Amino acid sequence: MCGIVGYVGPQDAAPILLEGLGRLEYRGYDSAGVALSSKGALKVRKVSGRVADLAAELPARFKGSPGIGHTRWATHGEPNEVNAHPQLDAAGRIAVVHNGIIENADELRAKLTADGVEFVSQTDTEVVAHLVAAAFAAGAGDLEQAVRQALRQVVGAYGLAVLDAEYPDRIVIARNGSPVLLGVGEKEMFVASDVAALIGYTRQVVYLDDGELATITAGGYRTYTLDDRSTAKSPSTIDWDVVGAEIGDHAHYLIKEIQEQPRTIERALKGRIDERFETAHLGGLNLSVREAREVKRVKILGCGSACYAGELGAQLIEDLARVPASAEAASEFRYRNPVVEPDTLYVAVSQSGETIDTLAAVQELQRKGGRVIGIVNVVGSTIARQVDGGIYLHAGPEMSVAATKSFTSTVAAFALLALHLGRMRDLSPEQGRRIIAGLTALPGQITEIIERSEMIAGVAAEIAQSRSVMFVGRRRGWPVAREGAQKLKEISYVHAEAYPSAELKHGPLALISPEMPTVAIVPDDDLLDKNTSTLSEIKARKGPVIAVAHRELPAELADRTLVIPKNEPELDPILMSIPLQILAYHAAVVLERDVDKPRNLAKSVTVE
């Protein structure tokens, strides 16, 4: 969840560090800091607050290189300047920035304290700085050796960078369970926990694996293991651009990313539609026709919006491929003892490709012999490299914490997967043609919905005055309702709950009142009569109703109707989620929330 940036080269590091940290603000954090090497000493500045607050604190002559920077999301110790990173050793010679959790920090702290070390922070990270210093005191020959000796004592997850005032030509980096990567420039090198920090500086990156370290200097890099065995790492090319990560003339990243969805859906489909055979071409699955036909069940794992997209994906796979499919929260799956079947295809869903719960589920599945494919957005991310194959979303950088374009692109990717599996089985060419036509119509239909944003904003202003909102839907509408409730609660802080429509009468109907509006997903399908009966139940109890539907509903059923274009029934959930994104956005704006960085949340959840 925290962010790491580092630079070594001929330029002053501070502006590069601040820009990189600014690009990582979407990850969520509560404090920030930087350390530079300058004339044989370290210059350090830290604040409790935003990167902008840190920039305002830097003196005009805060210059030097190399440097490391960090945005912290508190795990050990309250968010304040003392606990912010970088953390230093007692002499102020060693600076460490760290993502993750050192599980044996208390034990190491007690040992170091017994040796006379005085701690100034409550963080587990400070332990690492003192361990490196202790390694030098015990005779370590250089910074690399000192870091390796320190990390041999550490149990837990880390992505870290170490700066030493007495080695002003280098930064040492290490990874174990928390992402960190290198950026390769022209006579300069970078380090970051997320590729977004490097946009504008380099497209060449080197991904470290767990248990791997690296040393970067202006002239290049070396990667190696804890026992100093060299590892051969070649750079990969990233395809994100600077424009994709900039806010432009939009008020927030969130509305920019909502409005990008016609283009991101097009990119998700590009090169993957096979009109000759009315199917989808998904070469990245690494799944032969024989292996695909042997799949007897599909299990989808994800967290938050990725899980809700997975629920829609499971329905698509069952409807089109006629293969039993289900979705489960990866955070729950990892803590039980699941039966892993050889003829089950497991699908891990993660926008960032770094979600720790999903990654742990993938590793457990593979340990038990399961075949796992991934649906991820970030090329080269940990999950993307861990799985056996998969589908990249190509949605570009999603800077707002709330998932929007990655959600709809994920559902589109599941539609392609379902079409691919279905055409290998009993899905007819005519049905394949129908789904392809629906997919290609999505960008234009999403544009139509976005053009109605002003009307949706009016409804959002009313919703924003409510203490709580109910979301309901049936079948495909149920995951849409769950995603809609999540969007509203996470960015506007208005309490929202989602229920299957038929479950209202089994308890939640007691909550309905004139003060509790209901947002109902009402597609024009074979369940329309069932859905309108639910609306009648709510209206009979004087509950206000906002319907998302394919046609204007009569006043006795809905107070307001958000009308959307009709696609194929299997694909309608993609369109029905768009007005809910817009609704949540405008409610948050009315309530003056921090739209892109909602409290207590982070984009990439890489700690437990």
CORFENFEN-V124463 format. One record per residue. N is the residue number from 1. RES is the residue in one letter. SS is DSSP state (~ for helix, > for strand, _ for the rest). PSI is psi in degrees with one decimal (NA if undefined). Layout:
N | RES | SS | PSI
N | RES | SS | PSI
This chain:
1 | M | _ | -31.6
2 | C | _ | 172.7
3 | G | > | 140.7
4 | I | > | 136.5
5 | V | > | 141.7
6 | G | > | 154.3
7 | Y | > | 139.2
8 | V | > | 128.4
9 | G | > | -169.2
10 | P | _ | -16.6
11 | Q | _ | 160.6
12 | D | _ | 133.0
13 | A | ~ | -33.3
14 | A | ~ | -50.2
15 | P | ~ | -36.0
16 | I | ~ | -42.7
17 | L | ~ | -44.4
18 | L | ~ | -41.3
19 | E | ~ | -43.1
20 | G | ~ | -43.9
21 | L | ~ | -36.8
22 | G | ~ | -36.2
23 | R | ~ | -15.9
24 | L | _ | 6.1
25 | E | ~ | -28.4
26 | Y | ~ | -17.4
27 | R | ~ | -16.0
28 | G | _ | 131.2
29 | Y | _ | 167.3
30 | D | _ | -10.5
31 | S | > | 166.8
32 | A | > | 156.6
33 | G | > | 161.0
34 | V | > | 154.7
35 | A | > | 135.7
36 | L | > | 149.2
37 | S | > | 127.7
38 | S | > | 114.8
39 | K | _ | 46.8
40 | G | _ | 10.6
41 | A | > | 170.0
42 | L | > | 138.0
43 | K | > | 126.9
44 | V | > | 135.6
45 | R | > | 135.0
46 | K | > | 149.3
47 | V | > | 154.6
48 | S | > | 106.8
49 | G | _ | -154.9
50 | R | _ | 167.8
51 | V | ~ | -35.9
52 | A | ~ | -36.7
53 | D | ~ | -39.3
54 | L | ~ | -45.7
55 | A | ~ | -38.3
56 | A | ~ | -23.9
57 | E | ~ | -17.1
58 | L | _ | 130.5
59 | P | _ | 160.0
60 | A | _ | -30.6
61 | R | _ | 30.3
62 | F | _ | 83.5
63 | K | _ | 155.4
64 | G | _ | 168.5
65 | S | _ | 141.9
66 | P | _ | 174.9
67 | G | > | 157.4
68 | I | > | 148.8
69 | G | > | 164.9
70 | H | > | 142.1
71 | T | > | 127.0
72 | R | > | 139.8
73 | W | _ | 113.5
74 | A | _ | 129.1
75 | T | _ | -44.6
76 | H | _ | 108.6
77 | G | _ | 148.4
78 | E | _ | 158.4
79 | P | _ | 100.3
80 | N | _ | 177.5
81 | E | _ | -37.9
82 | V | _ | -40.4
83 | N | _ | -10.3
84 | A | _ | 155.6
85 | H | _ | 155.8
86 | P | _ | 149.6
87 | Q | > | 143.7
88 | L | > | 159.7
89 | D | _ | 176.1
90 | A | _ | -33.7
91 | A | _ | -7.7
92 | G | _ | 20.7
93 | R | _ | -36.2
94 | I | > | 130.7
95 | A | > | 136.9
96 | V | > | 133.6
97 | V | > | 143.0
98 | H | > | 132.1
99 | N | > | 144.4
100 | G | _ | -167.0
101 | I | _ | 126.2
102 | I | > | 108.2
103 | E | _ | -31.0
104 | N | _ | 29.2
105 | A | ~ | -41.2
106 | D | ~ | -42.6
107 | E | ~ | -44.2
108 | L | ~ | -38.7
109 | R | ~ | -42.7
110 | A | ~ | -41.6
111 | K | ~ | -44.4
112 | L | ~ | -38.9
113 | T | ~ | -40.4
114 | A | ~ | -26.8
115 | D | _ | 3.2
116 | G | _ | 4.1
117 | V | _ | 133.8
118 | E | _ | 121.6
119 | F | _ | 145.5
120 | V | _ | -17.0
121 | S | _ | 173.5
122 | Q | _ | 4.6
123 | T | _ | 154.2
124 | D | _ | -23.3
125 | T | ~ | -36.2
126 | E | ~ | -29.8
127 | V | ~ | -41.8
128 | V | ~ | -43.3
129 | A | ~ | -43.1
130 | H | ~ | -33.9
131 | L | ~ | -39.3
132 | V | ~ | -44.7
133 | A | ~ | -40.4
134 | A | ~ | -35.1
135 | A | ~ | -39.3
136 | F | ~ | -43.1
137 | A | ~ | -28.3
138 | A | _ | 1.4
139 | G | _ | 12.0
140 | A | _ | 136.7
141 | G | _ | -25.8
142 | D | _ | 178.5
143 | L | ~ | -40.2
144 | E | ~ | -45.6
145 | Q | ~ | -39.9
146 | A | ~ | -41.5
147 | V | ~ | -41.7
148 | R | ~ | -43.6
149 | Q | ~ | -39.1
150 | A | ~ | -45.7
151 | L | ~ | -21.5
152 | R | _ | -20.5
153 | Q | _ | -8.1
154 | V | _ | 134.5
155 | V | _ | 127.5
156 | G | > | -166.8
157 | A | _ | 138.3
158 | Y | > | 145.5
159 | G | > | 118.5
160 | L | > | 159.8
161 | A | > | 137.6
162 | V | > | 130.5
163 | L | > | 136.3
164 | D | > | 122.8
165 | A | _ | -27.4
166 | E | _ | -1.7
167 | Y | _ | 70.0
168 | P | _ | 9.4
169 | D | _ | 3.3
170 | R | _ | 162.9
171 | I | > | 137.2
172 | V | > | 133.4
173 | I | > | 147.5
174 | A | > | 151.0
175 | R | > | 136.2
176 | N | > | 93.9
177 | G | > | -5.8
178 | S | _ | 129.1
179 | P | _ | 141.4
180 | V | _ | 142.6
181 | L | > | 163.5
182 | L | > | 146.1
183 | G | > | 130.1
184 | V | > | 116.2
185 | G | _ | -169.9
186 | E | _ | 102.4
187 | K | _ | 32.4
188 | E | > | 154.7
189 | M | > | 154.8
190 | F | > | 159.9
191 | V | > | 144.3
192 | A | > | 157.3
193 | S | _ | -9.8
194 | D | _ | 136.6
195 | V | ~ | -23.8
196 | A | ~ | -30.8
197 | A | ~ | -20.5
198 | L | ~ | -6.1
199 | I | _ | 129.8
200 | G | _ | -15.1
201 | Y | _ | -38.3
202 | T | _ | 153.7
203 | R | _ | -1.3
204 | Q | > | 118.7
205 | V | > | 153.8
206 | V | > | 121.4
207 | Y | > | 126.0
208 | L | _ | 146.3
209 | D | _ | 164.6
210 | D | _ | 138.0
211 | G | _ | 8.3
212 | E | > | 146.7
213 | L | > | 167.2
214 | A | > | 149.5
215 | T | > | 128.0
216 | I | > | 138.3
217 | T | > | 173.7
218 | A | _ | -26.9
219 | G | _ | -8.0
220 | G | > | -153.8
221 | Y | > | 158.5
222 | R | > | 134.8
223 | T | > | 146.4
224 | Y | > | 174.0
225 | T | > | 176.8
226 | L | _ | -27.1
227 | D | _ | 20.0
228 | D | _ | 28.1
229 | R | _ | 131.9
230 | S | > | 143.1
231 | T | > | 140.3
232 | A | _ | 115.7
233 | K | _ | 124.9
234 | S | _ | 146.4
235 | P | _ | 149.7
236 | S | > | 156.7
237 | T | > | 128.4
238 | I | _ | 149.2
239 | D | _ | 6.8
240 | W | _ | 151.9
241 | D | _ | 169.0
242 | V | ~ | -41.6
243 | V | ~ | -40.4
244 | G | ~ | -25.8
245 | A | ~ | -0.9
246 | E | _ | 150.4
247 | I | _ | -20.5
248 | G | _ | -138.0
249 | D | _ | 18.3
250 | H | _ | 151.1
251 | A | _ | -33.6
252 | H | _ | 155.7
253 | Y | ~ | -35.5
254 | L | ~ | -46.9
255 | I | ~ | -32.7
256 | K | ~ | -45.2
257 | E | ~ | -31.6
258 | I | ~ | -44.6
259 | Q | ~ | -15.8
260 | E | _ | -8.2
261 | Q | ~ | -32.3
262 | P | ~ | -40.3
263 | R | ~ | -36.9
264 | T | ~ | -32.6
265 | I | ~ | -41.8
266 | E | ~ | -41.3
267 | R | ~ | -35.9
268 | A | ~ | -30.3
269 | L | ~ | -20.2
270 | K | _ | 127.5
271 | G | _ | 3.4
272 | R | _ | -2.7
273 | I | > | 123.5
274 | D | > | 92.2
275 | E | _ | -23.2
276 | R | _ | -42.3
277 | F | _ | 10.8
278 | E | _ | 48.7
279 | T | > | -172.6
280 | A | > | 141.3
281 | H | _ | 113.7
282 | L | _ | 72.4
283 | G | ~ | -26.1
284 | G | ~ | -7.0
285 | L | ~ | -23.6
286 | N | _ | 43.0
287 | L | _ | 113.6
288 | S | _ | 165.1
289 | V | ~ | -43.5
290 | R | ~ | -44.9
291 | E | ~ | -39.9
292 | A | ~ | -38.5
293 | R | ~ | -21.5
294 | E | _ | -8.5
295 | V | _ | 123.6
296 | K | _ | -14.1
297 | R | > | 149.5
298 | V | > | 130.7
299 | K | > | 124.9
300 | I | > | 134.2
301 | L | > | 133.3
302 | G | > | 176.2
303 | C | _ | 140.6
304 | G | _ | -130.0
305 | S | ~ | -31.7
306 | A | ~ | -35.5
307 | C | ~ | -40.9
308 | Y | ~ | -39.5
309 | A | ~ | -36.6
310 | G | ~ | -35.7
311 | E | ~ | -40.4
312 | L | ~ | -37.5
313 | G | ~ | -40.1
314 | A | ~ | -41.3
315 | Q | ~ | -39.1
316 | L | ~ | -43.8
317 | I | ~ | -41.6
318 | E | ~ | -42.1
319 | D | ~ | -43.4
320 | L | ~ | -37.4
321 | A | ~ | -13.3
322 | R | _ | 39.2
323 | V | _ | 128.9
324 | P | > | 131.2
325 | A | > | 148.8
326 | S | > | 161.3
327 | A | > | 148.4
328 | E | > | 148.0
329 | A | > | 123.5
330 | A | ~ | -30.5
331 | S | ~ | -25.9
332 | E | ~ | -40.0
333 | F | ~ | -39.5
334 | R | _ | -19.2
335 | Y | _ | 3.5
336 | R | _ | -179.8
337 | N | _ | 79.4
338 | P | _ | 149.8
339 | V | _ | 117.8
340 | V | _ | 114.2
341 | E | _ | 140.6
342 | P | _ | -24.0
343 | D | _ | 15.6
344 | T | > | 133.2
345 | L | > | 121.6
346 | Y | > | 137.5
347 | V | > | 118.7
348 | A | > | 127.3
349 | V | > | 125.9
350 | S | > | 121.5
351 | Q | _ | -51.4
352 | S | _ | -27.2
353 | G | _ | 12.1
354 | E | _ | -0.5
355 | T | _ | 118.1
356 | I | ~ | -39.4
357 | D | ~ | -41.5
358 | T | ~ | -40.9
359 | L | ~ | -43.3
360 | A | ~ | -37.7
361 | A | ~ | -41.5
362 | V | ~ | -46.6
363 | Q | ~ | -37.1
364 | E | ~ | -41.0
365 | L | ~ | -45.3
366 | Q | ~ | -33.5
367 | R | ~ | -31.5
368 | K | _ | 9.8
369 | G | _ | 12.5
370 | G | _ | 148.1
371 | R | > | 124.6
372 | V | > | 128.6
373 | I | > | 161.5
374 | G | > | 149.6
375 | I | > | 104.5
376 | V | > | 162.8
377 | N | _ | -37.0
378 | V | _ | 112.5
379 | V | _ | 134.6
380 | G | _ | 3.8
381 | S | _ | 168.8
382 | T | ~ | -47.9
383 | I | ~ | -39.4
384 | A | ~ | -36.0
385 | R | ~ | -21.8
386 | Q | ~ | -35.3
387 | V | _ | 170.6
388 | D | _ | -12.8
389 | G | > | -177.1
390 | G | > | -165.5
391 | I | > | 124.2
392 | Y | > | 141.4
393 | L | _ | -32.2
394 | H | _ | 35.0
395 | A | _ | -7.6
396 | G | _ | 174.6
397 | P | _ | 130.9
398 | E | _ | 102.8
399 | M | _ | -30.4
400 | S | _ | 146.1
401 | V | _ | -42.4
402 | A | _ | 130.2
403 | A | _ | 130.5
404 | T | _ | -73.9
405 | K | ~ | -29.9
406 | S | ~ | -31.2
407 | F | ~ | -52.7
408 | T | ~ | -35.6
409 | S | ~ | -34.5
410 | T | ~ | -43.4
411 | V | ~ | -39.3
412 | A | ~ | -39.3
413 | A | ~ | -38.4
414 | F | ~ | -35.9
415 | A | ~ | -41.3
416 | L | ~ | -42.9
417 | L | ~ | -43.1
418 | A | ~ | -41.0
419 | L | ~ | -43.7
420 | H | ~ | -48.0
421 | L | ~ | -37.3
422 | G | ~ | -41.1
423 | R | ~ | -16.6
424 | M | _ | -12.1
425 | R | _ | -113.1
426 | D | _ | 4.9
427 | L | _ | 123.3
428 | S | _ | 159.0
429 | P | ~ | -37.9
430 | E | ~ | -42.8
431 | Q | ~ | -37.8
432 | G | ~ | -41.9
433 | R | ~ | -39.1
434 | R | ~ | -45.3
435 | I | ~ | -40.7
436 | I | ~ | -42.6
437 | A | ~ | -40.4
438 | G | ~ | -42.7
439 | L | ~ | -44.4
440 | T | ~ | -19.8
441 | A | ~ | -17.0
442 | L | ~ | -48.5
443 | P | ~ | -44.7
444 | G | ~ | -38.2
445 | Q | ~ | -37.0
446 | I | ~ | -39.3
447 | T | ~ | -41.9
448 | E | ~ | -43.7
449 | I | ~ | -43.9
450 | I | ~ | -33.8
451 | E | _ | -13.6
452 | R | _ | 17.1
453 | S | ~ | -35.0
454 | E | ~ | -40.7
455 | M | ~ | -40.9
456 | I | ~ | -34.9
457 | A | ~ | -35.3
458 | G | ~ | -40.8
459 | V | ~ | -39.0
460 | A | ~ | -36.3
461 | A | ~ | -33.7
462 | E | ~ | -44.0
463 | I | ~ | -37.1
464 | A | _ | -20.5
465 | Q | _ | -3.9
466 | S | _ | 149.0
467 | R | _ | -29.0
468 | S | > | 148.7
469 | V | > | 137.8
470 | M | > | 136.2
471 | F | > | 132.7
472 | V | > | 152.2
473 | G | > | 159.7
474 | R | _ | 147.0
475 | R | _ | -113.2
476 | R | ~ | -23.5
477 | G | ~ | -18.4
478 | W | ~ | -49.3
479 | P | ~ | -32.4
480 | V | ~ | -42.4
481 | A | ~ | -41.5
482 | R | ~ | -43.2
483 | E | ~ | -39.6
484 | G | ~ | -42.6
485 | A | ~ | -40.3
486 | Q | ~ | -44.9
487 | K | ~ | -45.6
488 | L | ~ | -46.3
489 | K | ~ | -35.9
490 | E | ~ | -27.6
491 | I | ~ | -21.3
492 | S | ~ | -16.0
493 | Y | _ | 13.8
494 | V | _ | 127.2
495 | H | > | 133.7
496 | A | > | 141.4
497 | E | > | 145.8
498 | A | > | 139.2
499 | Y | > | 149.7
500 | P | > | 138.4
501 | S | ~ | -41.1
502 | A | ~ | -14.5
503 | E | ~ | -10.4
504 | L | ~ | -44.4
505 | K | ~ | -7.9
506 | H | ~ | 20.6
507 | G | _ | -57.7
508 | P | ~ | -19.5
509 | L | ~ | -22.1
510 | A | ~ | -22.0
511 | L | ~ | -18.2
512 | I | _ | 132.0
513 | S | _ | 172.5
514 | P | _ | -19.8
515 | E | _ | -5.6
516 | M | _ | 97.2
517 | P | > | 152.0
518 | T | > | 129.5
519 | V | > | 117.4
520 | A | > | 133.8
521 | I | > | 113.7
522 | V | > | 75.1
523 | P | _ | 155.3
524 | D | _ | 78.1
525 | D | _ | -164.1
526 | D | _ | -8.1
527 | L | _ | 13.6
528 | L | ~ | -43.7
529 | D | ~ | -39.8
530 | K | ~ | -42.2
531 | N | ~ | -40.2
532 | T | ~ | -29.5
533 | S | ~ | -39.7
534 | T | ~ | -42.3
535 | L | ~ | -38.3
536 | S | ~ | -39.6
537 | E | ~ | -42.4
538 | I | ~ | -45.6
539 | K | ~ | -32.8
540 | A | ~ | -23.6
541 | R | _ | 18.3
542 | K | _ | 28.2
543 | G | _ | 128.3
544 | P | _ | 142.6
545 | V | > | 128.3
546 | I | > | 118.0
547 | A | > | 139.8
548 | V | > | 111.7
549 | A | > | 171.2
550 | H | _ | -7.8
551 | R | _ | 158.4
552 | E | _ | 127.2
553 | L | _ | 149.2
554 | P | _ | 155.9
555 | A | _ | -27.9
556 | E | _ | -11.0
557 | L | _ | -34.0
558 | A | _ | 137.1
559 | D | _ | -38.5
560 | R | > | 143.4
561 | T | > | 126.2
562 | L | > | 102.0
563 | V | > | 131.0
564 | I | _ | 158.3
565 | P | _ | 154.5
566 | K | _ | 132.3
567 | N | _ | -159.0
568 | E | _ | 146.9
569 | P | _ | -37.1
570 | E | _ | -25.2
571 | L | _ | -9.9
572 | D | ~ | -34.1
573 | P | ~ | -31.1
574 | I | ~ | -46.7
575 | L | ~ | -36.9
576 | M | ~ | -19.4
577 | S | ~ | -23.6
578 | I | ~ | -51.0
579 | P | ~ | -27.7
580 | L | ~ | -34.5
581 | Q | ~ | -46.8
582 | I | ~ | -40.5
583 | L | ~ | -48.7
584 | A | ~ | -41.3
585 | Y | ~ | -51.5
586 | H | ~ | -31.3
587 | A | ~ | -40.9
588 | A | ~ | -37.9
589 | V | ~ | -44.4
590 | V | ~ | -39.1
591 | L | _ | 2.8
592 | E | _ | 43.4
593 | R | _ | 163.6
594 | D | _ | 86.9
595 | V | _ | -46.4
596 | D | _ | -21.7
597 | K | _ | 69.7
598 | P | _ | 148.2
599 | R | _ | 144.8
600 | N | _ | 1.3
601 | L | _ | 161.1
602 | A | _ | 153.5
603 | K | _ | -48.8
604 | S | _ | 106.5
605 | V | _ | 96.9
606 | T | _ | 10.0
607 | V | _ | 158.7
608 | E | _ | NA
